[in-house]
Amino acid sequence: MKKTWILLLIFFSAGILSYADAQSVKNLNTKEFKVQIWDFEKNKDWKYLGDKPAIIDMYATWCPPCKKLSPILEEIQKEYGDKLQIYKVDVDKEPALAQLFNASSIPLMLFIPKNGKPFTVTGLRPKEQITDIINEKLEVKK
């Protein structure tokens, strides 16, 4: 009986951890970007590799507007759950990705629909404006 409870506790904990991971903003480096988003070295034309719409936040740790945007995106990720994935790319650590999307002004958000071409929005935006873009352009509802 004790073993059964321990096994149930382990499975329950693993389920919560995997659910929490699906609800969190994920950091992305160039190698992961090429596997999960777009392998720009193999395909010159945009070819999204993800299975759901995404937002990539191009930021820097020293950027005050980026610091204000981060909790907004965390909140949005929790609200939309597994219908949307938000990623973060540190432009100082990943200059190739910053250059690829001309991220000379940050924060820069790359909005990626499931089908179609991505588009960027530069600067700190209020949560309502970001969720409007998600609902209308990415066609994702909570």
Phi, psi and omega in degrees: 000318180297320179296322179298315179297320179296315178298317178299318179297318179297312180296319179297315179297318179297321179296318178296317180296318180290325177294316180297322179296322179291340182264005186246153174289138184245139174282147185225131173253178185298317180299313179295322179302316182292337178270320188263335187245295184200124176272087185291347176277326178274323183239112178290327177274146180303129175216099183291130183262353183282167181252002176208160179303155184215162171231135174246121179266110175272118188219174171223148183294336182269359188269112180302315178297327177297320180294327178285328181287326186306309180293332176296314180293324176299316180296316179298318179301317180295321181292321183270343176057227185275010176276347186209147174236129176253132179241158175237136176234119176281113185294336178285329179271337183233065183297332179296319178290321178299317180292321180303323182251017178051047182277063179277337174243131181232156002289149176232125178254127175260114179266125185241108175286161178301318177234142180107183185269148177284163176216158183247153172227126183257143175097164177290128180236149177291155181306317183300320180292320179294316180292328175298317178297317179300313183292316187273313186271321179271349178057046178242131177246151180297000000 
